[in-house]
Amino acid sequence: YNPKLADVWSLGIILFIMLNASMPFDDTNLRKLLKDQLNRNWSFRSHVRDSVSNMAKGIVRHLLEPDITQRLTLERAMALDWVRSRREKPPSAAKLTTPAAAHASSPSLPPPPPARPLATGTSVPSGASKSSDPAKNSERPDQPETHSASKHRKSAVSKSAGATPVNQPAE
C-alpha cells in the first residue's frame, strides 16, 4: 500500500468532480464500481469535453489510472505545465484584502454565508461516553451512522487506489 498513490487517486476524483460537477463512478453497486474503476469506465460530460483544456482532462486521466505503476505521481503532476502555469500566476484576488472585496471581483458566485461563532464546548449525548480518541470525538451525533456498505465502498475504492482491501466482500 502506498498512501501517496492513494492520495493521487483521490486528487483525481476531486479534480474530476470539480470539472464535471458529478462523481466519476456510481457507488450504488460496489462490484460495478470496482469494475468501472479498473476498466477506466468514466467520461466527462459533453460541455466539459468541449470547454476544458486537453491538458486538464489528461491530468485527470493520468490521476485516475487504475494501474498504480502507471499512475501519475504527485511530484510529476506538480511538474506538469498546466499545474505550473497556475502556480506561477498570482491569483487576481490576491490583491484584494477582504473576502467581500474578493467576492465583488467574481459576480457569478453567490455571496458567502455570514460568519458564525464556533461552539465553545461539546456535549456528550446521554448514555454516551467521550472517547479519548479525537477521531471518534469528531463524529457528529446528528448524522446517521454508516454501516457495512460504507466500509465495503472504502475498501473497493482503496483497492483501485493502490490499497489492499481488508473488508472486501467474498466473490
C-alpha positions in Angstrom: 0.0 0.0 0.0 1.4 3.4 -1.0 -0.6 6.2 0.7 0.8 8.8 -1.7 -0.6 6.9 -4.7 -3.9 6.6 -3.0 -3.8 10.4 -2.4 -3.1 10.9 -6.1 -6.2 8.8 -6.9 -8.3 10.9 -4.5 -6.9 14.0 -6.1 -8.1 12.7 -9.5 -11.6 12.1 -8.1 -11.7 15.6 -6.6 -10.5 17.2 -9.8 -13.0 15.2 -11.9 -15.8 16.3 -9.6 -14.7 20.0 -9.8 -14.5 19.9 -13.6 -17.5 17.7 -14.2 -19.9 18.5 -11.3 -20.5 14.8 -10.8 -18.8 11.7 -9.5 -16.8 9.6 -12.0 -18.2 6.3 -10.7 -21.7 5.2 -9.4 -21.3 3.9 -5.9 -24.7 2.2 -5.6 -23.3 -1.1 -6.8 -19.9 -1.8 -5.3 -18.9 -4.6 -7.8 -19.8 -2.4 -10.7 -17.9 0.5 -9.0 -14.7 -1.6 -8.8 -15.1 -2.9 -12.3 -15.7 0.6 -13.7 -12.6 1.9 -11.9 -10.4 -1.0 -13.2 -11.7 -0.6 -16.7 -11.4 3.2 -16.8 -15.2 3.4 -17.4 -15.8 7.1 -16.8 -16.3 10.1 -19.0 -16.6 13.8 -19.0 -19.9 15.5 -19.7 -20.1 16.9 -23.2 -19.8 20.6 -22.1 -16.6 19.6 -20.2 -15.2 17.8 -23.2 -15.8 20.9 -25.3 -14.7 23.6 -22.8 -12.0 22.2 -20.6 -8.4 22.1 -21.9 -7.0 18.8 -23.1 -4.2 19.3 -20.5 -6.6 19.4 -17.6 -8.6 16.3 -18.9 -5.3 14.5 -19.4 -4.2 15.1 -15.9 -7.5 13.7 -14.6 -7.0 10.7 -16.9 -3.5 10.1 -15.5 -4.5 10.6 -11.9 -7.4 8.1 -12.3 -5.1 5.4 -13.8 -6.0 2.2 -12.0 -2.6 0.6 -12.6 -0.5 2.1 -9.8 2.7 1.6 -11.7 1.3 3.8 -14.5 -0.4 6.4 -12.3 1.0 9.9 -12.2 2.9 10.7 -9.0 2.2 13.9 -7.1 5.7 15.1 -8.0 5.2 14.5 -11.7 1.7 16.1 -11.5 3.1 19.2 -9.9 5.7 19.5 -12.6 3.2 19.5 -15.5 2.8 22.7 -17.5 -0.9 23.0 -16.7 -0.2 23.0 -12.9 3.0 25.0 -13.0 1.4 27.8 -15.1 -1.3 28.1 -12.4 1.1 28.1 -9.5 3.3 30.8 -11.0 0.5 33.2 -11.8 -0.6 35.2 -8.7 -4.4 35.0 -8.2 -6.1 38.1 -9.3 -8.0 38.3 -6.0 -4.7 38.2 -4.1 -4.5 42.0 -4.3 -7.8 42.3 -2.5 -7.8 42.4 1.2 -11.2 41.3 2.4 -13.4 38.3 1.4 -16.2 40.7 0.4 -13.8 42.5 -1.9 -12.7 39.2 -3.4 -16.3 38.3 -3.9 -17.0 41.6 -5.6 -14.5 40.6 -8.3 -16.5 37.5 -9.1 -20.1 38.4 -9.7 -21.1 34.8 -10.8 -20.5 33.5 -7.3 -23.2 33.7 -4.6 -22.3 35.8 -1.6 -20.5 33.9 1.2 -22.6 33.0 4.2 -22.3 35.2 7.3 -19.6 34.1 9.8 -20.9 32.2 12.8 -19.0 31.9 16.1 -17.6 28.5 16.9 -19.1 26.4 19.6 -17.1 26.7 22.9 -17.8 23.3 24.3 -19.0 19.9 23.2 -21.7 18.0 24.8 -21.9 14.2 25.0 -25.3 12.7 24.4 -26.8 10.9 27.4 -25.6 7.3 27.6 -22.5 8.0 25.6 -19.0 8.4 26.8 -16.5 10.8 25.5 -13.6 8.9 23.9 -10.0 9.9 24.4 -9.6 9.3 20.6 -10.0 12.7 18.8 -11.1 10.9 15.6 -14.0 9.3 17.5 -15.0 12.6 19.1 -15.2 14.3 15.7 -18.3 12.2 14.7 -21.4 14.3 14.5 -24.3 12.9 16.5 -26.9 14.4 14.1 -25.5 12.3 11.3 -26.7 8.7 10.8 -24.1 6.1 11.5 -22.6 4.5 8.4 -22.9 0.7 8.0 -21.1 -2.1 6.3 -21.8 -0.7 2.8 -19.7 2.3 3.5 -16.9 0.0 4.8 -17.1 -2.1 1.6 -17.2 1.1 -0.5 -14.0 2.3 1.2 -12.2 -1.0 0.6 -13.3 -1.1 -3.1 -12.1 2.5 -3.7 -8.9 1.8 -1.7 -8.2 -1.3 -3.8 -8.2 0.8 -7.0 -6.2 3.5 -5.3 -3.4 1.1 -4.5 -4.5 -0.2 -1.2 -5.0 -3.8 0.0 -8.7 -4.1 0.9 -9.4 -5.5 4.4 -13.2 -6.0 4.3 -13.7 -6.9 0.7 -16.9 -8.9 0.2 -16.5 -12.5 -0.9 -16.7 -13.2 -4.6 
